[in-house]
């Protein structure tokens, strides 16, 4: 259902969200709308994901690549870290909480 690297990094984001309740975390799902109740919601429950999840319900999801970042190849996982001043893009899997924390700190402190 979800890409293997995306699933692999979910515990990192889950732990970060738990340790930083002041930071809003939003996941974007590319699942089919007809799979929300039968696949997506059970998957999120099983993984203990309580952060906000939005569904990109667009038959041409690739059209969003350039809208999000013209330098993005379209590969997933893809992470955007931003605040009111800065935005950073990451086209790789976060392996651990410290790696994610370092990138968040770098973005918000610039």
Gaussian input, Z-matrix of N, CA and C with variables (Angstrom, degrees):
# hf/3-21g

backbone

0 1
 N
 C     1     B1
 C     2     B2     1     A1
 N     3     B3     2     A2     1     D1
 C     4     B4     3     A3     2     D2
 C     5     B5     4     A4     3     D3
 N     6     B6     5     A5     4     D4
 C     7     B7     6     A6     5     D5
 C     8     B8     7     A7     6     D6
 N     9     B9     8     A8     7     D7
 C    10    B10     9     A9     8     D8
 C    11    B11    10    A10     9     D9
 N    12    B12    11    A11    10    D10
 C    13    B13    12    A12    11    D11
 C    14    B14    13    A13    12    D12
 N    15    B15    14    A14    13    D13
 C    16    B16    15    A15    14    D14
 C    17    B17    16    A16    15    D15
 N    18    B18    17    A17    16    D16
 C    19    B19    18    A18    17    D17
 C    20    B20    19    A19    18    D18
 N    21    B21    20    A20    19    D19
 C    22    B22    21    A21    20    D20
 C    23    B23    22    A22    21    D21
 N    24    B24    23    A23    22    D22
 C    25    B25    24    A24    23    D23
 C    26    B26    25    A25    24    D24
 N    27    B27    26    A26    25    D25
 C    28    B28    27    A27    26    D26
 C    29    B29    28    A28    27    D27
 N    30    B30    29    A29    28    D28
 C    31    B31    30    A30    29    D29
 C    32    B32    31    A31    30    D30
 N    33    B33    32    A32    31    D31
 C    34    B34    33    A33    32    D32
 C    35    B35    34    A34    33    D33
 N    36    B36    35    A35    34    D34
 C    37    B37    36    A36    35    D35
 C    38    B38    37    A37    36    D36
 N    39    B39    38    A38    37    D37
 C    40    B40    39    A39    38    D38
 C    41    B41    40    A40    39    D39
 N    42    B42    41    A41    40    D40
 C    43    B43    42    A42    41    D41
 C    44    B44    43    A43    42    D42
 N    45    B45    44    A44    43    D43
 C    46    B46    45    A45    44    D44
 C    47    B47    46    A46    45    D45
 N    48    B48    47    A47    46    D46
 C    49    B49    48    A48    47    D47
 C    50    B50    49    A49    48    D48
 N    51    B51    50    A50    49    D49
 C    52    B52    51    A51    50    D50
 C    53    B53    52    A52    51    D51
 N    54    B54    53    A53    52    D52
 C    55    B55    54    A54    53    D53
 C    56    B56    55    A55    54    D54
 N    57    B57    56    A56    55    D55
 C    58    B58    57    A57    56    D56
 C    59    B59    58    A58    57    D57
 N    60    B60    59    A59    58    D58
 C    61    B61    60    A60    59    D59
 C    62    B62    61    A61    60    D60
 N    63    B63    62    A62    61    D61
 C    64    B64    63    A63    62    D62
 C    65    B65    64    A64    63    D63
 N    66    B66    65    A65    64    D64
 C    67    B67    66    A66    65    D65
 C    68    B68    67    A67    66    D66
 N    69    B69    68    A68    67    D67
 C    70    B70    69    A69    68    D68
 C    71    B71    70    A70    69    D69
 N    72    B72    71    A71    70    D70
 C    73    B73    72    A72    71    D71
 C    74    B74    73    A73    72    D72
 N    75    B75    74    A74    73    D73
 C    76    B76    75    A75    74    D74
 C    77    B77    76    A76    75    D75
 N    78    B78    77    A77    76    D76
 C    79    B79    78    A78    77    D77
 C    80    B80    79    A79    78    D78
 N    81    B81    80    A80    79    D79
 C    82    B82    81    A81    80    D80
 C    83    B83    82    A82    81    D81
 N    84    B84    83    A83    82    D82
 C    85    B85    84    A84    83    D83
 C    86    B86    85    A85    84    D84
 N    87    B87    86    A86    85    D85
 C    88    B88    87    A87    86    D86
 C    89    B89    88    A88    87    D87
 N    90    B90    89    A89    88    D88
 C    91    B91    90    A90    89    D89
 C    92    B92    91    A91    90    D90
 N    93    B93    92    A92    91    D91
 C    94    B94    93    A93    92    D92
 C    95    B95    94    A94    93    D93
 N    96    B96    95    A95    94    D94
 C    97    B97    96    A96    95    D95
 C    98    B98    97    A97    96    D96
 N    99    B99    98    A98    97    D97
 C   100   B100    99    A99    98    D98
 C   101   B101   100   A100    99    D99
 N   102   B102   101   A101   100   D100
 C   103   B103   102   A102   101   D101
 C   104   B104   103   A103   102   D102
 N   105   B105   104   A104   103   D103
 C   106   B106   105   A105   104   D104
 C   107   B107   106   A106   105   D105
 N   108   B108   107   A107   106   D106
 C   109   B109   108   A108   107   D107
 C   110   B110   109   A109   108   D108
 N   111   B111   110   A110   109   D109
 C   112   B112   111   A111   110   D110
 C   113   B113   112   A112   111   D111
 N   114   B114   113   A113   112   D112
 C   115   B115   114   A114   113   D113
 C   116   B116   115   A115   114   D114
 N   117   B117   116   A116   115   D115
 C   118   B118   117   A117   116   D116
 C   119   B119   118   A118   117   D117
 N   120   B120   119   A119   118   D118
 C   121   B121   120   A120   119   D119
 C   122   B122   121   A121   120   D120
 N   123   B123   122   A122   121   D121
 C   124   B124   123   A123   122   D122
 C   125   B125   124   A124   123   D123
 N   126   B126   125   A125   124   D124
 C   127   B127   126   A126   125   D125
 C   128   B128   127   A127   126   D126
 N   129   B129   128   A128   127   D127
 C   130   B130   129   A129   128   D128
 C   131   B131   130   A130   129   D129
 N   132   B132   131   A131   130   D130
 C   133   B133   132   A132   131   D131
 C   134   B134   133   A133   132   D132
 N   135   B135   134   A134   133   D133
 C   136   B136   135   A135   134   D134
 C   137   B137   136   A136   135   D135
 N   138   B138   137   A137   136   D136
 C   139   B139   138   A138   137   D137
 C   140   B140   139   A139   138   D138
 N   141   B141   140   A140   139   D139
 C   142   B142   141   A141   140   D140
 C   143   B143   142   A142   141   D141
 N   144   B144   143   A143   142   D142
 C   145   B145   144   A144   143   D143
 C   146   B146   145   A145   144   D144
 N   147   B147   146   A146   145   D145
 C   148   B148   147   A147   146   D146
 C   149   B149   148   A148   147   D147
 N   150   B150   149   A149   148   D148
 C   151   B151   150   A150   149   D149
 C   152   B152   151   A151   150   D150
 N   153   B153   152   A152   151   D151
 C   154   B154   153   A153   152   D152
 C   155   B155   154   A154   153   D153
 N   156   B156   155   A155   154   D154
 C   157   B157   156   A156   155   D155
 C   158   B158   157   A157   156   D156
 N   159   B159   158   A158   157   D157
 C   160   B160   159   A159   158   D158
 C   161   B161   160   A160   159   D159
 N   162   B162   161   A161   160   D160
 C   163   B163   162   A162   161   D161
 C   164   B164   163   A163   162   D162
 N   165   B165   164   A164   163   D163
 C   166   B166   165   A165   164   D164
 C   167   B167   166   A166   165   D165
 N   168   B168   167   A167   166   D166
 C   169   B169   168   A168   167   D167
 C   170   B170   169   A169   168   D168
 N   171   B171   170   A170   169   D169
 C   172   B172   171   A171   170   D170
 C   173   B173   172   A172   171   D171
 N   174   B174   173   A173   172   D172
 C   175   B175   174   A174   173   D173
 C   176   B176   175   A175   174   D174
 N   177   B177   176   A176   175   D175
 C   178   B178   177   A177   176   D176
 C   179   B179   178   A178   177   D177
 N   180   B180   179   A179   178   D178
 C   181   B181   180   A180   179   D179
 C   182   B182   181   A181   180   D180
 N   183   B183   182   A182   181   D181
 C   184   B184   183   A183   182   D182
 C   185   B185   184   A184   183   D183
 N   186   B186   185   A185   184   D184
 C   187   B187   186   A186   185   D185
 C   188   B188   187   A187   186   D186
 N   189   B189   188   A188   187   D187
 C   190   B190   189   A189   188   D188
 C   191   B191   190   A190   189   D189
 N   192   B192   191   A191   190   D190
 C   193   B193   192   A192   191   D191
 C   194   B194   193   A193   192   D192
 N   195   B195   194   A194   193   D193
 C   196   B196   195   A195   194   D194
 C   197   B197   196   A196   195   D195
 N   198   B198   197   A197   196   D196
 C   199   B199   198   A198   197   D197
 C   200   B200   199   A199   198   D198
 N   201   B201   200   A200   199   D199
 C   202   B202   201   A201   200   D200
 C   203   B203   202   A202   201   D201
 N   204   B204   203   A203   202   D202
 C   205   B205   204   A204   203   D203
 C   206   B206   205   A205   204   D204
 N   207   B207   206   A206   205   D205
 C   208   B208   207   A207   206   D206
 C   209   B209   208   A208   207   D207
 N   210   B210   209   A209   208   D208
 C   211   B211   210   A210   209   D209
 C   212   B212   211   A211   210   D210
 N   213   B213   212   A212   211   D211
 C   214   B214   213   A213   212   D212
 C   215   B215   214   A214   213   D213
 N   216   B216   215   A215   214   D214
 C   217   B217   216   A216   215   D215
 C   218   B218   217   A217   216   D216
 N   219   B219   218   A218   217   D217
 C   220   B220   219   A219   218   D218
 C   221   B221   220   A220   219   D219
 N   222   B222   221   A221   220   D220
 C   223   B223   222   A222   221   D221
 C   224   B224   223   A223   222   D222
 N   225   B225   224   A224   223   D223
 C   226   B226   225   A225   224   D224
 C   227   B227   226   A226   225   D225
 N   228   B228   227   A227   226   D226
 C   229   B229   228   A228   227   D227
 C   230   B230   229   A229   228   D228
 N   231   B231   230   A230   229   D229
 C   232   B232   231   A231   230   D230
 C   233   B233   232   A232   231   D231
 N   234   B234   233   A233   232   D232
 C   235   B235   234   A234   233   D233
 C   236   B236   235   A235   234   D234
 N   237   B237   236   A236   235   D235
 C   238   B238   237   A237   236   D236
 C   239   B239   238   A238   237   D237
 N   240   B240   239   A239   238   D238
 C   241   B241   240   A240   239   D239
 C   242   B242   241   A241   240   D240
 N   243   B243   242   A242   241   D241
 C   244   B244   243   A243   242   D242
 C   245   B245   244   A244   243   D243
 N   246   B246   245   A245   244   D244
 C   247   B247   246   A246   245   D245
 C   248   B248   247   A247   246   D246
 N   249   B249   248   A248   247   D247
 C   250   B250   249   A249   248   D248
 C   251   B251   250   A250   249   D249
 N   252   B252   251   A251   250   D250
 C   253   B253   252   A252   251   D251
 C   254   B254   253   A253   252   D252
 N   255   B255   254   A254   253   D253
 C   256   B256   255   A255   254   D254
 C   257   B257   256   A256   255   D255
 N   258   B258   257   A257   256   D256
 C   259   B259   258   A258   257   D257
 C   260   B260   259   A259   258   D258
 N   261   B261   260   A260   259   D259
 C   262   B262   261   A261   260   D260
 C   263   B263   262   A262   261   D261
 N   264   B264   263   A263   262   D262
 C   265   B265   264   A264   263   D263
 C   266   B266   265   A265   264   D264
 N   267   B267   266   A266   265   D265
 C   268   B268   267   A267   266   D266
 C   269   B269   268   A268   267   D267
 N   270   B270   269   A269   268   D268
 C   271   B271   270   A270   269   D269
 C   272   B272   271   A271   270   D270
 N   273   B273   272   A272   271   D271
 C   274   B274   273   A273   272   D272
 C   275   B275   274   A274   273   D273
 N   276   B276   275   A275   274   D274
 C   277   B277   276   A276   275   D275
 C   278   B278   277   A277   276   D276
 N   279   B279   278   A278   277   D277
 C   280   B280   279   A279   278   D278
 C   281   B281   280   A280   279   D279
 N   282   B282   281   A281   280   D280
 C   283   B283   282   A282   281   D281
 C   284   B284   283   A283   282   D282
 N   285   B285   284   A284   283   D283
 C   286   B286   285   A285   284   D284
 C   287   B287   286   A286   285   D285
 N   288   B288   287   A287   286   D286
 C   289   B289   288   A288   287   D287
 C   290   B290   289   A289   288   D288
 N   291   B291   290   A290   289   D289
 C   292   B292   291   A291   290   D290
 C   293   B293   292   A292   291   D291
 N   294   B294   293   A293   292   D292
 C   295   B295   294   A294   293   D293
 C   296   B296   295   A295   294   D294
 N   297   B297   296   A296   295   D295
 C   298   B298   297   A297   296   D296
 C   299   B299   298   A298   297   D297
 N   300   B300   299   A299   298   D298
 C   301   B301   300   A300   299   D299
 C   302   B302   301   A301   300   D300
 N   303   B303   302   A302   301   D301
 C   304   B304   303   A303   302   D302
 C   305   B305   304   A304   303   D303
 N   306   B306   305   A305   304   D304
 C   307   B307   306   A306   305   D305
 C   308   B308   307   A307   306   D306
 N   309   B309   308   A308   307   D307
 C   310   B310   309   A309   308   D308
 C   311   B311   310   A310   309   D309
 N   312   B312   311   A311   310   D310
 C   313   B313   312   A312   311   D311
 C   314   B314   313   A313   312   D312
 N   315   B315   314   A314   313   D313
 C   316   B316   315   A315   314   D314
 C   317   B317   316   A316   315   D315
 N   318   B318   317   A317   316   D316
 C   319   B319   318   A318   317   D317
 C   320   B320   319   A319   318   D318
 N   321   B321   320   A320   319   D319
 C   322   B322   321   A321   320   D320
 C   323   B323   322   A322   321   D321
 N   324   B324   323   A323   322   D322
 C   325   B325   324   A324   323   D323
 C   326   B326   325   A325   324   D324
 N   327   B327   326   A326   325   D325
 C   328   B328   327   A327   326   D326
 C   329   B329   328   A328   327   D327

   B1=1.4496
   B2=1.5252
   B3=1.3145
   B4=1.4606
   B5=1.5093
   B6=1.3167
   B7=1.4600
   B8=1.5293
   B9=1.3313
   B10=1.4699
   B11=1.5305
   B12=1.3486
   B13=1.4711
   B14=1.5326
   B15=1.3291
   B16=1.4684
   B17=1.5284
   B18=1.3260
   B19=1.4616
   B20=1.5266
   B21=1.3307
   B22=1.4661
   B23=1.5255
   B24=1.3360
   B25=1.4632
   B26=1.5284
   B27=1.3113
   B28=1.4661
   B29=1.5261
   B30=1.3442
   B31=1.4720
   B32=1.5316
   B33=1.3181
   B34=1.4695
   B35=1.5267
   B36=1.3219
   B37=1.4632
   B38=1.5275
   B39=1.3280
   B40=1.4676
   B41=1.5289
   B42=1.3286
   B43=1.4649
   B44=1.5273
   B45=1.3292
   B46=1.4627
   B47=1.5303
   B48=1.3194
   B49=1.4687
   B50=1.5260
   B51=1.3181
   B52=1.4677
   B53=1.5289
   B54=1.3287
   B55=1.4659
   B56=1.5247
   B57=1.3272
   B58=1.4679
   B59=1.5300
   B60=1.3248
   B61=1.4657
   B62=1.5292
   B63=1.3261
   B64=1.4604
   B65=1.5277
   B66=1.3274
   B67=1.4599
   B68=1.5205
   B69=1.3190
   B70=1.4662
   B71=1.5203
   B72=1.3141
   B73=1.4513
   B74=1.5215
   B75=1.3273
   B76=1.4593
   B77=1.5239
   B78=1.3185
   B79=1.4555
   B80=1.5224
   B81=1.3221
   B82=1.4612
   B83=1.5234
   B84=1.3190
   B85=1.4552
   B86=1.5235
   B87=1.3264
   B88=1.4609
   B89=1.5264
   B90=1.3220
   B91=1.4580
   B92=1.5256
   B93=1.3213
   B94=1.4535
   B95=1.5244
   B96=1.3354
   B97=1.4719
   B98=1.5292
   B99=1.3236
   B100=1.4651
   B101=1.5348
   B102=1.3409
   B103=1.4680
   B104=1.5266
   B105=1.3129
   B106=1.4663
   B107=1.5251
   B108=1.3149
   B109=1.4706
   B110=1.5210
   B111=1.3288
   B112=1.4642
   B113=1.5245
   B114=1.3270
   B115=1.4649
   B116=1.5259
   B117=1.3266
   B118=1.4648
   B119=1.5262
   B120=1.3272
   B121=1.4677
   B122=1.5302
   B123=1.3452
   B124=1.4676
   B125=1.5380
   B126=1.3227
   B127=1.4659
   B128=1.5260
   B129=1.3299
   B130=1.4650
   B131=1.5241
   B132=1.3283
   B133=1.4665
   B134=1.5261
   B135=1.3231
   B136=1.4665
   B137=1.5298
   B138=1.3222
   B139=1.4664
   B140=1.5295
   B141=1.3347
   B142=1.4645
   B143=1.5146
   B144=1.3194
   B145=1.4655
   B146=1.5241
   B147=1.3184
   B148=1.4646
   B149=1.5235
   B150=1.3309
   B151=1.4634
   B152=1.5236
   B153=1.2994
   B154=1.4593
   B155=1.5312
   B156=1.3344
   B157=1.4617
   B158=1.5188
   B159=1.3170
   B160=1.4595
   B161=1.5250
   B162=1.3051
   B163=1.4542
   B164=1.5193
   B165=1.3243
   B166=1.4595
   B167=1.5210
   B168=1.3112
   B169=1.4577
   B170=1.5259
   B171=1.3150
   B172=1.4589
   B173=1.5218
   B174=1.3282
   B175=1.4607
   B176=1.5341
   B177=1.3193
   B178=1.4606
   B179=1.5251
   B180=1.3320
   B181=1.4679
   B182=1.5247
   B183=1.3259
   B184=1.4694
   B185=1.5240
   B186=1.3226
   B187=1.4703
   B188=1.5241
   B189=1.3315
   B190=1.4631
   B191=1.5242
   B192=1.3123
   B193=1.4646
   B194=1.5208
   B195=1.3206
   B196=1.4703
   B197=1.5225
   B198=1.3306
   B199=1.4635
   B200=1.5262
   B201=1.3037
   B202=1.4600
   B203=1.5202
   B204=1.3347
   B205=1.4661
   B206=1.5247
   B207=1.3277
   B208=1.4630
   B209=1.5355
   B210=1.3205
   B211=1.4664
   B212=1.5282
   B213=1.3290
   B214=1.4599
   B215=1.5251
   B216=1.3253
   B217=1.4673
   B218=1.5284
   B219=1.3299
   B220=1.4587
   B221=1.5185
   B222=1.3362
   B223=1.4637
   B224=1.5295
   B225=1.3330
   B226=1.4561
   B227=1.5169
   B228=1.3138
   B229=1.4565
   B230=1.5272
   B231=1.3076
   B232=1.4607
   B233=1.5157
   B234=1.3078
   B235=1.4569
   B236=1.5152
   B237=1.3217
   B238=1.4623
   B239=1.5208
   B240=1.3177
   B241=1.4649
   B242=1.5126
   B243=1.3432
   B244=1.4607
   B245=1.5138
   B246=1.3156
   B247=1.4572
   B248=1.5221
   B249=1.3190
   B250=1.4660
   B251=1.5277
   B252=1.3450
   B253=1.4633
   B254=1.5251
   B255=1.3002
   B256=1.4625
   B257=1.5196
   B258=1.3400
   B259=1.4581
   B260=1.5273
   B261=1.3265
   B262=1.4641
   B263=1.5223
   B264=1.3313
   B265=1.4588
   B266=1.5242
   B267=1.3193
   B268=1.4621
   B269=1.5184
   B270=1.3181
   B271=1.4603
   B272=1.5332
   B273=1.3275
   B274=1.4619
   B275=1.5273
   B276=1.3090
   B277=1.4591
   B278=1.5210
   B279=1.3212
   B280=1.4604
   B281=1.5273
   B282=1.3269
   B283=1.4647
   B284=1.5259
   B285=1.3555
   B286=1.4601
   B287=1.5252
   B288=1.3108
   B289=1.4602
   B290=1.5273
   B291=1.3233
   B292=1.4616
   B293=1.5275
   B294=1.3192
   B295=1.4641
   B296=1.5297
   B297=1.3226
   B298=1.4617
   B299=1.5201
   B300=1.3251
   B301=1.4663
   B302=1.5267
   B303=1.3257
   B304=1.4663
   B305=1.5229
   B306=1.3181
   B307=1.4660
   B308=1.5269
   B309=1.3210
   B310=1.4685
   B311=1.5214
   B312=1.3178
   B313=1.4678
   B314=1.5193
   B315=1.3242
   B316=1.4624
   B317=1.5353
   B318=1.3150
   B319=1.4687
   B320=1.5212
   B321=1.3117
   B322=1.4679
   B323=1.5200
   B324=1.3286
   B325=1.4648
   B326=1.5216
   B327=1.3070
   B328=1.4785
   B329=1.5024
   A1=110.01
   A2=118.36
   A3=120.14
   A4=107.78
   A5=116.70
   A6=120.22
   A7=109.78
   A8=116.23
   A9=121.17
   A10=112.45
   A11=119.93
   A12=118.93
   A13=112.46
   A14=117.24
   A15=120.76
   A16=109.97
   A17=115.89
   A18=120.91
   A19=109.74
   A20=116.34
   A21=120.86
   A22=112.04
   A23=117.16
   A24=119.03
   A25=113.36
   A26=118.88
   A27=121.02
   A28=113.35
   A29=119.77
   A30=118.43
   A31=113.13
   A32=117.15
   A33=120.75
   A34=109.61
   A35=116.74
   A36=120.71
   A37=111.17
   A38=116.41
   A39=120.62
   A40=110.20
   A41=116.72
   A42=120.79
   A43=110.90
   A44=116.53
   A45=119.59
   A46=109.99
   A47=116.77
   A48=120.90
   A49=111.00
   A50=117.03
   A51=121.36
   A52=110.94
   A53=116.44
   A54=121.56
   A55=114.02
   A56=116.60
   A57=121.34
   A58=110.25
   A59=117.78
   A60=120.28
   A61=113.27
   A62=117.21
   A63=121.45
   A64=112.37
   A65=117.42
   A66=122.28
   A67=108.69
   A68=116.36
   A69=119.90
   A70=109.40
   A71=115.49
   A72=121.46
   A73=107.83
   A74=115.89
   A75=121.36
   A76=108.29
   A77=116.16
   A78=121.49
   A79=108.14
   A80=116.32
   A81=121.09
   A82=107.48
   A83=115.14
   A84=121.52
   A85=109.53
   A86=115.41
   A87=121.23
   A88=110.74
   A89=116.40
   A90=121.10
   A91=111.04
   A92=114.79
   A93=120.08
   A94=109.60
   A95=118.10
   A96=120.59
   A97=113.16
   A98=117.49
   A99=119.69
   A100=112.68
   A101=117.15
   A102=121.04
   A103=113.67
   A104=117.97
   A105=120.53
   A106=111.36
   A107=116.81
   A108=120.69
   A109=112.84
   A110=116.89
   A111=119.92
   A112=114.21
   A113=117.98
   A114=120.04
   A115=113.35
   A116=117.22
   A117=120.00
   A118=112.20
   A119=117.39
   A120=119.62
   A121=112.36
   A122=119.53
   A123=118.58
   A124=112.71
   A125=116.87
   A126=120.93
   A127=110.65
   A128=116.80
   A129=120.94
   A130=110.96
   A131=116.21
   A132=120.08
   A133=110.57
   A134=116.59
   A135=121.57
   A136=110.95
   A137=116.93
   A138=121.55
   A139=112.51
   A140=117.24
   A141=120.76
   A142=113.62
   A143=116.45
   A144=121.14
   A145=108.86
   A146=116.47
   A147=121.34
   A148=111.75
   A149=117.07
   A150=120.38
   A151=109.46
   A152=115.38
   A153=121.71
   A154=109.77
   A155=115.81
   A156=122.26
   A157=107.39
   A158=116.06
   A159=120.63
   A160=108.20
   A161=115.46
   A162=121.83
   A163=109.27
   A164=116.47
   A165=120.60
   A166=106.37
   A167=115.58
   A168=122.52
   A169=108.88
   A170=115.49
   A171=121.85
   A172=106.76
   A173=117.98
   A174=119.45
   A175=112.41
   A176=116.73
   A177=121.08
   A178=109.14
   A179=115.99
   A180=119.38
   A181=112.17
   A182=117.49
   A183=119.81
   A184=112.77
   A185=117.53
   A186=119.78
   A187=111.57
   A188=116.82
   A189=121.08
   A190=112.84
   A191=117.52
   A192=120.76
   A193=111.17
   A194=117.80
   A195=120.51
   A196=112.45
   A197=116.96
   A198=119.55
   A199=110.93
   A200=116.28
   A201=120.82
   A202=110.78
   A203=115.73
   A204=120.48
   A205=108.44
   A206=117.84
   A207=120.64
   A208=113.70
   A209=117.44
   A210=120.77
   A211=113.19
   A212=117.08
   A213=121.66
   A214=109.79
   A215=116.19
   A216=121.14
   A217=112.09
   A218=116.16
   A219=120.64
   A220=112.38
   A221=116.47
   A222=120.59
   A223=110.24
   A224=115.43
   A225=120.92
   A226=108.23
   A227=118.40
   A228=126.91
   A229=112.44
   A230=113.60
   A231=122.20
   A232=106.83
   A233=116.40
   A234=121.64
   A235=109.86
   A236=115.68
   A237=122.03
   A238=106.81
   A239=115.65
   A240=121.40
   A241=105.93
   A242=116.35
   A243=117.41
   A244=111.71
   A245=113.40
   A246=122.63
   A247=106.26
   A248=118.01
   A249=120.28
   A250=112.79
   A251=118.76
   A252=121.29
   A253=114.19
   A254=117.87
   A255=121.35
   A256=112.31
   A257=113.71
   A258=120.76
   A259=108.12
   A260=116.48
   A261=121.91
   A262=108.86
   A263=115.33
   A264=121.80
   A265=109.87
   A266=116.17
   A267=121.36
   A268=109.46
   A269=115.55
   A270=122.08
   A271=109.02
   A272=115.46
   A273=120.85
   A274=109.41
   A275=115.54
   A276=121.84
   A277=109.90
   A278=116.96
   A279=120.70
   A280=107.58
   A281=115.57
   A282=121.75
   A283=113.58
   A284=116.58
   A285=118.60
   A286=110.33
   A287=115.10
   A288=121.66
   A289=111.38
   A290=117.60
   A291=120.28
   A292=111.25
   A293=116.49
   A294=120.42
   A295=110.38
   A296=116.57
   A297=120.58
   A298=110.63
   A299=117.14
   A300=121.61
   A301=110.82
   A302=117.35
   A303=120.93
   A304=111.45
   A305=117.26
   A306=120.49
   A307=111.33
   A308=117.27
   A309=120.09
   A310=109.40
   A311=116.83
   A312=121.25
   A313=110.88
   A314=116.43
   A315=120.88
   A316=110.74
   A317=116.46
   A318=120.42
   A319=111.74
   A320=117.53
   A321=118.75
   A322=113.00
   A323=117.26
   A324=119.61
   A325=113.58
   A326=117.97
   A327=120.54
   A328=111.44
   D1=-65.21
   D2=176.64
   D3=-96.35
   D4=155.93
   D5=179.78
   D6=-62.39
   D7=143.63
   D8=-177.22
   D9=-57.63
   D10=-44.86
   D11=177.70
   D12=-63.77
   D13=-32.10
   D14=177.95
   D15=-66.15
   D16=-44.68
   D17=179.42
   D18=-65.11
   D19=-38.52
   D20=-179.17
   D21=-60.06
   D22=-37.15
   D23=-176.69
   D24=-88.77
   D25=-5.66
   D26=-179.86
   D27=-55.01
   D28=-43.33
   D29=178.85
   D30=-60.83
   D31=-31.78
   D32=178.36
   D33=-65.41
   D34=-47.20
   D35=179.64
   D36=-68.21
   D37=-37.29
   D38=178.24
   D39=-61.85
   D40=-45.24
   D41=179.08
   D42=-65.50
   D43=-41.48
   D44=179.35
   D45=-61.50
   D46=-45.63
   D47=-179.98
   D48=-61.16
   D49=-39.67
   D50=178.89
   D51=-64.23
   D52=-40.86
   D53=-177.67
   D54=-81.19
   D55=-14.51
   D56=-177.36
   D57=-133.99
   D58=69.15
   D59=-176.93
   D60=-64.26
   D61=-14.91
   D62=178.82
   D63=-80.70
   D64=-9.02
   D65=-179.33
   D66=-101.45
   D67=126.21
   D68=178.13
   D69=-82.91
   D70=126.68
   D71=178.22
   D72=-115.43
   D73=131.00
   D74=-179.48
   D75=-128.41
   D76=127.42
   D77=174.83
   D78=-99.35
   D79=144.15
   D80=176.44
   D81=-111.90
   D82=123.03
   D83=180.00
   D84=-99.69
   D85=138.72
   D86=175.75
   D87=-104.60
   D88=16.44
   D89=-179.32
   D90=-67.03
   D91=159.38
   D92=176.69
   D93=-72.36
   D94=140.11
   D95=-179.22
   D96=-54.48
   D97=-34.72
   D98=-178.68
   D99=-71.06
   D100=-9.72
   D101=179.57
   D102=-99.12
   D103=1.86
   D104=-175.53
   D105=-58.87
   D106=-54.38
   D107=-175.08
   D108=-72.98
   D109=-38.12
   D110=-172.83
   D111=-89.12
   D112=-25.46
   D113=-176.43
   D114=-123.46
   D115=-50.60
   D116=-173.84
   D117=-66.34
   D118=-53.53
   D119=-178.02
   D120=-61.38
   D121=-44.03
   D122=176.33
   D123=-62.28
   D124=-37.51
   D125=178.30
   D126=-62.44
   D127=-47.20
   D128=-180.00
   D129=-62.80
   D130=-40.41
   D131=178.69
   D132=-64.25
   D133=-45.27
   D134=179.77
   D135=-60.26
   D136=-38.33
   D137=-178.63
   D138=-84.69
   D139=-6.93
   D140=179.10
   D141=71.50
   D142=29.55
   D143=-179.52
   D144=-84.40
   D145=117.60
   D146=179.48
   D147=-112.77
   D148=-4.67
   D149=177.10
   D150=-68.33
   D151=163.12
   D152=179.42
   D153=-64.54
   D154=137.88
   D155=176.10
   D156=-126.95
   D157=127.38
   D158=176.06
   D159=-114.63
   D160=148.68
   D161=-179.38
   D162=-102.23
   D163=125.67
   D164=173.93
   D165=-84.60
   D166=92.49
   D167=-175.78
   D168=-93.14
   D169=74.76
   D170=-179.43
   D171=-138.31
   D172=121.64
   D173=-179.25
   D174=-59.25
   D175=-23.23
   D176=178.08
   D177=-112.44
   D178=67.56
   D179=-177.22
   D180=-61.38
   D181=-25.35
   D182=177.93
   D183=-65.43
   D184=-20.04
   D185=179.18
   D186=-66.82
   D187=-15.55
   D188=-179.53
   D189=-83.29
   D190=-14.45
   D191=-175.75
   D192=-55.92
   D193=-56.69
   D194=-178.90
   D195=-68.12
   D196=-28.22
   D197=178.37
   D198=-67.87
   D199=-34.39
   D200=-179.40
   D201=-80.05
   D202=-49.76
   D203=178.68
   D204=-163.48
   D205=115.52
   D206=-178.69
   D207=-59.79
   D208=-19.47
   D209=179.66
   D210=-88.85
   D211=-4.39
   D212=-178.72
   D213=-78.26
   D214=131.41
   D215=179.20
   D216=-75.39
   D217=-17.54
   D218=-175.50
   D219=100.88
   D220=-5.20
   D221=179.31
   D222=-68.62
   D223=148.29
   D224=175.61
   D225=-123.69
   D226=151.59
   D227=6.57
   D228=-72.46
   D229=153.28
   D230=178.58
   D231=-137.00
   D232=124.39
   D233=-175.87
   D234=-117.72
   D235=134.94
   D236=173.75
   D237=-115.35
   D238=125.94
   D239=175.53
   D240=-115.44
   D241=126.59
   D242=-177.78
   D243=-151.35
   D244=159.61
   D245=168.86
   D246=-136.43
   D247=-165.31
   D248=-175.78
   D249=-68.77
   D250=-15.36
   D251=-177.69
   D252=-111.34
   D253=-34.04
   D254=-169.64
   D255=-130.29
   D256=157.06
   D257=177.18
   D258=-143.69
   D259=131.74
   D260=177.85
   D261=-126.60
   D262=147.24
   D263=-177.41
   D264=-121.48
   D265=138.43
   D266=-178.46
   D267=-134.21
   D268=120.51
   D269=-178.23
   D270=-108.27
   D271=60.39
   D272=178.39
   D273=-161.53
   D274=173.08
   D275=178.94
   D276=-88.58
   D277=128.87
   D278=173.66
   D279=-77.59
   D280=121.21
   D281=-174.35
   D282=-84.42
   D283=-27.09
   D284=-176.54
   D285=-154.85
   D286=165.62
   D287=-175.59
   D288=-63.74
   D289=-35.69
   D290=-178.44
   D291=-65.80
   D292=-39.90
   D293=177.84
   D294=-61.18
   D295=-45.97
   D296=178.46
   D297=-64.33
   D298=-45.20
   D299=179.42
   D300=-58.36
   D301=-43.22
   D302=179.39
   D303=-60.30
   D304=-42.48
   D305=-178.22
   D306=-71.38
   D307=-38.78
   D308=176.86
   D309=-62.90
   D310=-47.08
   D311=-179.57
   D312=-60.52
   D313=-44.01
   D314=179.70
   D315=-60.05
   D316=-42.69
   D317=-178.06
   D318=-69.28
   D319=-46.73
   D320=-174.34
   D321=-77.66
   D322=-18.49
   D323=179.93
   D324=-93.78
   D325=-3.42
   D326=177.63
   D327=-82.01

